[in-house]
């Protein structure tokens, strides 16, 4: 697998936090940042999938954003009565 080196600028306080976590976990700064990037990308893909699914349901059932907001309000109102 090809590897590229990149330069990234961090504010000192963020870099100190990164270094502290890396030290606590006995790994390098690079390993920690690579894992953070992978986790971010995975979560972003999951959220994109969730939103795409929601949009497909909205199209299928002809829901509008206002319909969703009203349903949330109704649910919260019912829940607060319990």
Order of alpha helices (4+ residues) and beta strands (2+ residues): alpha-alpha-alpha
